[in-house]
Amino acid sequence: MIKLIVTDVDGTLLNDNHELHPDFWKIEEQLTKNGILFSIASGRQFYNLESRFEKIKDRTMFFAENGTYVSHKGKELYVNPIEKTAAIEFIQLGRNLEHTHLVLCGKDSAYIETKDEDFRKEINKFYERLKVVDDLTQVEDTYLKVTLCNFNGVEDNTFPHFVNYTDRFKVAIAAKVFIDITALNANKGNAIADIQKELNITPEETLVFGDYLNDLEMMRVAKHSYAMKNAHPEIIQASNFVTTHDNNDNGVLRTIESLGLLKV
C-alpha cells in the first residue's frame, strides 16, 4: 500500500512550458482523502514551491533546494546547509568561468550579482524571493546551495571544473543548464529517508517520480521508483520503472491513475 508519493517538478510534474496539468488538483485531493501524503521534491526554492502550490501548501510536504530544506504544513522540519567558506570558494571559482551565472541559495532568499536579462528571465521561474547584491560572498544568510547556470550546457562545460569536489560535496546536474552544489549528504533521497523514518513509512510504501540527476538518490529510497519517459539515461537505469508517458503527456498523474491509487 502506498502511503507517500514524492515527485520532482520540472521535467516531471510540469510540462516543458512549466505548466501544471489542470487535473492535478482533483487528483491530489483524492490522494489526500485516501490517506496518501503527496509531496514535492525540487531544486526550486521553498518560497517558489509554496507559491506555486498555494492551494495545498497547508498539507503538502516540500523537499526544497534538492532536499536541503524540508517543510510540512508550514513547519520547518529539516535544514542541511553548506559551509559558508566552501560556498564562497565555489562562487569565486564560478566567477572565473565563461558563460556562467551564479545563484547563492539561502534559507531566507536567493541572491545574484548579475543583471543579465536572459539569466534573470530564466531563474525567475524558480525563485520567489530573489535579491540582486554587489557581492555574493558578503551575503548574511544560512547558505543552502550554490547554483551555476550555463546556457551552453553544464554537463560538458561546467561540471568538469567541479569534479574534484565530488568526494566532499554533492555536485548535482539538476537540468541541462543548471548545476547545484550542496553539502555532501544533502540530496532528495537522504531527506526523504529521514522523513520515512519519522513517519514510519517504508520504501515499499513509497512512490517517487524524477527525471534528472539531482533525483538519483531519490530513486534509491522507494521500491516504486519511476523515471520519466523523458528522463536522463542514468535516472532510467537507477529506477525500477519508467513511465509510459512523458512530462508533456501528463506522465506522473497518468501513472498514479494506472496504479489504482485514486479508488474511493
N, C-alpha and C positions, 0 to 999 in steps of 0.2 A: 504493500500500500504506500503510495506517495504521500509524504507529509510536507515536503519542502521542494519548491521549484525556484531555481535561480537562473536568470537569463542575462546575458550580455545585452547591450543596447545597440550600438552602431554596427551595422553589418549583420545583425542578428534579429533583434526585435523590430528595429526600424528598417525601412527600405533605404535605397541609396539616396533618396531625397530627404532622409532623416525624418520620415513621416511614420506615425503610428497608425496601424490599421484601425478603422472605426469599431471593429468587433472586439477590440481589446478590452474595453471597459466592462462589457457584459460578461465576457469570459472570465476576467479577473474576479468579478463579483460572484460568479458561480463557484469558482475555485475556493474562495473565502468561505462561502456557505457550506462547502464540502469539507471544511476544516484543513485546507491546504494553504500553507504560508507561501505566498507569491513574493519573490524578492528580485531586486535589481542589482547586478554587479557590473560596474563600468569603470573605465578610466576617467569618466567625466567627474566634474566637481559635484560634491554633495548638494550644494545650493542649486545647481543646474538640474539635477535629478529631482530634487524636491519640488522645483517649479514645474518641471515637465510632467510630473505625476501628482500634481496638486490635489486632484480628486481623491486619491487614495493614500496620501502621504501619512495619514494618521494610523494606518495599519500595515504599511509596506516596510520591509526591511531593505535598507540601502547599503550595499557594499561599494562605497565610492572611492575614487582615486586609486583604482586597482587593489582594493582591499585594505588600504591604509587607514580608512575611516569608515566605521560601521555605525549606523543609526537605525533605531526601530521605534516607531510610534513617537517620534520627536525626541527620543532619548539617546544620547551618545553612549554607545556600548564599547567601543574599541578604537584606539588610536595607535598607529605604528609609524612614528616619524623617522625621517632620515637625519643623520648627524649634520649639523649646520656646516661644519668645516668641510665635510665631503660634498655637500650640495654646492658650496662656494667653489670648490675645485672643479666640479662639473660645469658650473656656469662659466668659469674662466676659460675652460677648455672649449666649450661650445662657442664662445665669442670669437674664437680664432678659426672656426670652420666656415668655409664658404657656403653661401646659400642657406644658412642655418639661423633659425629663430628660436628663442628661448622662452619658456614659461616656468616660473617658480610657483609651485602649487602649495599654498599654505592652508592651515586649518581655517583661517578667517576669510581668506581671499586668494585669488591668483594674481600674479604680478608679471608684467612685461616691461621691457625697456624700449622697444621699438614702436614706431607709429606707422609701420608699413601697412598699407591699406589691405592688400591681399591677405596678409597674415591675420590682421585684425578680423577681417570678414570670416575667415576660416575658424578661428578659435572662439569667436563669439557664439558659435553653435554649442560649445561645450562648457562655457563658464558663465555663470550668472553674476558672480562677483569678480570683477577684473579691474585692476588698477595699473596705470602707467607710472613707472618710477624712474628716477635717474640712474639708480644703481641697485641691481637685484641683490648684490652681496650685503647691502645695508638694510635689507628688509627685516623688521622685527615681527616674527610670527613663528608658529610651530611649522617647520618645513615637513611636508608630506612626500613630495616628489619633485624631480626636475624633469621637464618635458622638452624635447628638442624636435623641431619641425624642419623638414627639408622637402620641398615640393618635387624635387627630382627623385625622391625615394630614399628612405632611411636604411633599408636592409643592405644596400651596396655602398651608400655614400656617407652614412653616419655611424652605424653600428660598429664597423671596423675600428673606429677611433676609441671605442669604449670596451672592446672585447677583453682587454687586460684587467678590467674591473669586475668581470662576471663572477670571480671567486669570492668577492667581498660585498657585492651589491647585486640587486636584481635589475638587470638591464633588459627590458621587455620591449619588443617591437609590437606596438599597440595597434598600428594601422600602417598603410603604405607610406604615410608621410610623418608618422609620429613614433618617437621612442620615449619610454618612461623609465626613469631611474629611481628606485626606492631602496629602502633597507633590504638586506639580503633575504630575510624571512617574510617580507611584505609582498603578498600576492593574493589574488582572489581565493585560491584554494585553501591557504592557511587560515584566512579569515572565515571562510565557510566551515572549515573543520572545527574551529573554536566554537562557532555557533551551534554546530551539530552536537558537540559535547554538552553545551549549556542547555540545549533544548531536548537532549536525549533522542536525537534523530540520527539514524544510521545512514551510511552510504546507500544501502539498499532501498531506503525510503526517500532518496534524494534524486531529483531530475534537474539536469543543467543543460544549457544551450550556449554555445560560443562559436566564434568564427576566426579569431586571430590569436597571435602568440601570447598575448597577455591573458589569454583564457586557458593556457596549457595546464597549469596546476589545478584549475577548477575541474578539468576533465577527470582528474585522478581521485576526486573525493566523492564521486557519485557513480553508482552502478549504472544508472540510466543517464549516461553522458552522451549528448547529441552534438556532433559537429554539424554546422550548417552545410547545406549542399555547396554553398559558395565559399566555404572555409579554406584557410591556408592548409596546404598538404600536411603539415606537421600536426595540426589540430585534428584533421580527419584520421590520421594514423593513431593519435593518442586517445581518441574517443571509442566508445563501444558501439555507437550507432551514428548514422548520418541521416539528416532529414531528407525526405523525398522532394521537398520544395525549398527554394532558396529564400533569402530575406525579402526579395522583391515580390515573392508569391506567398507571403504570409506563412512562412515555414514553421515558426515557433507555435503559433496558435493552431495551425492545422495539425501539427504533431500532437499537441495536447488533446485536441478533439479525437484524434485517431486512437489515442491510448485509453479513451473512455473515462477521462477524469472529470467530465462535466455532467455525468449522470446524476440525477436527483435521487 
